Amino acid sequence: MSAAPGLDIGPARSGESRAAARVLTDAFLDDPVASAIGPRRRSHRRLISPLSFGGIVTASRRHGARVTLARRDGAVVGVVISFDPGRWPLSDGAVVYELAWVLVAGPAPVRRAIAFDRAVRAEHVGYEHMYLWFLGVDPAAQGTGVGRALLADLHARADARGVPTYLETGTMDNVPWYGSAGYSVVGEMTLPHGGPLWRMERAAASA
């Protein structure tokens, strides 16, 4: 699917998981949620994030999520991991793909990650929706329309189903950015060992 000159949006293909994990690592290295969960040292996060996102991408592709990539000149520059209605969360069996992260991160980040996951699940909406779990753009490609193109692809699928799109973000600057794409804040929560997390939703265009 062609989204813009030089930009292609489509499902992740075999052999692209590592590139997708690299983009997510670079995009979320200093994210407030990543910093709150840890490890605290940036260099340690840099070490373990490829393991974490590698596991997340692999588990997502195999256990019901949709991994969509933005490619420019054949290189992966953006990633969306989303769930169609009724497909979230990942099954318990999917956690095996994050075992490498668990072993390297240490016990404190693991405890914080579990607390965060429980808190987010407790506040998750209960009606049918499209869930945007991750949207990450290579820092070198940010501001070039990659994120907008990925959102447009996701929104088209949500509109075709007539369901809202739901997300969480811990980055304050993301709130107005998503707001300009039709999202509204529907709730706010405090992260365990961290700052605020905004819950946002975009209504289907047909609603």
N, C-alpha and C positions, 0 to 999 in steps of 0.2 A: 504493500500500500504506500503510495507516494504522498507525503504530507506537505512537503515544501521542497524547493530546489535543493538537491543534494542530500535530502533527508528521507529515510525510509523507515516506516513503522511496521512492525510485524512480530509474530511470536518468536521466542527464543528457539534457535536451532541447535542441533547436536554440536557440541564442541564450543558453544558460546558461554557456558556457565562461568568459566573463569574470568572472562572479560566482563560479564555482568557483575560478578562479585567485586572485581577491581573498581568498577564505576561506583558501586554502592559504598565500598570502603572509603574512597576519596570523598564522596559526597557527604557521608555521615560521620567522618572522623571526629569533627568538633561539634556534632549535634548535641544539644543539651541532654537528650535522653541517653545517648551513648556516654557522655561525660558523667551523668548521674549514676548509671549502672556500673561503669568502669571497664577496665582498670582506670585508676585515677591518672596515672602518667600517660601522656599522649603517645610516647614512644612504645609503651606496652600495648595501647589500643591499636597503634599502627601494626604491631606484630600479630595481634590475634584477630583483628577485624576481617582479614581475608578468609580465615578459617570459619568465622561466624557466618559471614555472608555467603561463603561457598556452600556451607551447610544449608542455609536458608534457601538459596536458589535451587539447590538440588532437591531438597524436600518439597519446595513449592511446585516444582515441575512434576514431581512424582505423586503428589498427594492432594491434588484438587485445585490448586491455585493456578492462575494464569500469569506467566512471565512474558511481558511485552518489551521489546527492545526498540530503541531509536538508533539507527545506524547512519553515519555520514561517511561517504567514501569507503564503505565497507567496515569501518571501525565502530564499535559500540560506544555511544556517547550518552545514552540515557536508558533507564530501566524503570519499569512499573511492575510491581507484584500486586495482583488484585484477586479478589474472590467474587465469583458470580453468586447470586442469591442462594443461600442454603449450603454453600461450600466451606464457609469459615466456621471454626478454626481448623488448622492442620490437625490431623489425627495424632494420638499419643505416640504411635509408632514412628512418626516423622522426627521426633527429637533425637533419634540415633545419629542423624546427620550433623548434629551440633556437638557431639561428644568430644571432638578434637578441641573445640573452643572451651568446653568445660574443663578439660584437663590442663590447658595452658593458662586460662584466665585466673584460676584460683577460686577458693571457696567464697570470698566476700562478693565479688561480682556475680557469681552464680546465685547467691542468696538474694541480691538486689534484683537480678533479672527475674527470678521467680516471683518476688513481691510485686514487681512492675506488671508482669504478665497477669497475675491474679487481679490486680486493681483495674487494669484496662478491660479485662473480660467482664468484670462485675458491672462496669458502666456501659458496655457495648449495647447498642440498640437491638431490640428483639424482633423488629419487623423486617420484611424482605428489603434488601438493599444490595448495592454493589459496594464492596469494601476495598478501599485503597489502602493497602498495608504499607507499601514503600513506593516512593517516587524519588529517584536519584538521578542527577545529571552530572556528568564529568565537569569538575570546576572550570576547565578550559572552555567548555561549551555552554556554560551558564549565561543567560541573557541573549541567547541566539534563537530562541523559539523552540528548543527541544522539549522543555517541560510542558509548554502549551500544546505542542503536537501530541505528546503522550496523553495529556488530559483529554484532548479532543477525541482521541481514539476510545478512551475509557468511557467518556460521556456518551458517545454514540451508541455504545453497547448498553449503557444504562437506560438511555432514552428509548431504545428499541424494546426494552423489557418493561418500560414504564415504572422504573424503580429509582429511588434516590441513590446518591453516592455518598458514602460516609468515610471519614478519616479522622485520625488524631495527629496533632503536631505539637511538639514541645518548643518550636522555634517561633518567637514572637513575630519576626519579619514575614513568616509564612502566612500569618493570619490575613493581612490585607492582600497578599498575593493570591491566595485561594479565594478571598472575598471577591476579587476582580473577575474570577472565573465562575462566580455564581454561588459560592459557598457562604453559609452563615454559621456563626458560632451557636451551637445548641447546648453546650455545657462546658464546664471547666473543672479540672480536678488537680490535685497536688500529687506529684510523683513521689514515691517512696525515696527518700534521700535525695530529692531533687526539687526542681521548681514546678511551675504550672504546666499542664497539658491541656490544650484546647481541643474539644470535640467539635467537628464541623460537618455540615451536610449540605449537599446541593440537590434540589428537587429535580425530578425528571422533567424534561422540556415539555412532555405531553401531559404532565400533571396539572 
